Amino acid sequence: MGERVINTNEVVEIRAEIPEGHKHLRTRLVLSDGEELVLQEATVAAMVRAYIDIKTHPQKTEVELKGRRLFEQKEGFAEWQLVEGE
């Protein structure tokens, strides 16, 4: 599967909400072609962490987060996490 860049002008709506009966945020991107992408809170949080890490670091230009199953994690965190690559 090739890389796809979603340009800002393709995004017609972003909706962030906690759906009824859920505890975590979901973020929905609606694209001009009608496609909808729904991101779970943990995914958006990982993207924000990566963004802040790069934008606030004087030299970093890249961060790689990889999905990993963690057998020991903080309380309230899922086993599957996007963490900085090694």
C-alpha positions, -999 to 999 in steps of 0.1 A, spaced: 0 0 0 15 33 -10 17 65 9 -13 89 8 -10 125 17 -42 142 28 -41 178 19 -58 204 41 -81 214 13 -94 178 11 -106 180 48 -141 194 49 -148 186 86 -131 175 117 -153 164 146 -138 154 180 -162 139 205 -167 113 231 -194 90 217 -223 81 240 -215 51 261 -177 56 256 -150 71 277 -124 81 251 -123 107 224 -128 98 187 -118 122 160 -135 120 126 -121 135 95 -145 139 66 -128 143 32 -141 161 2 -146 128 -16 -169 116 12 -144 93 28 -144 94 66 -115 85 88 -121 79 125 -91 80 148 -91 67 184 -79 90 212 -46 70 217 -38 75 180 -44 112 181 -24 115 213 6 97 197 4 121 168 3 151 191 33 138 211 53 133 179 43 167 166 53 185 198 85 165 201 97 176 166 84 212 167 99 220 201 133 203 197 161 224 183 175 196 161 150 168 157 133 166 123 118 131 127 102 108 152 91 73 146 64 57 167 58 19 164 29 -2 176 40 -25 203 23 -47 229 35 -37 263 32 -62 290 38 -36 317 22 -2 314 8 26 335 -27 20 350 -54 29 326 -33 24 295 -40 -3 269 -15 -31 262 -11 -19 226 7 14 224 24 36 198 59 42 213 91 57 200 111 33 179 144 18 191 
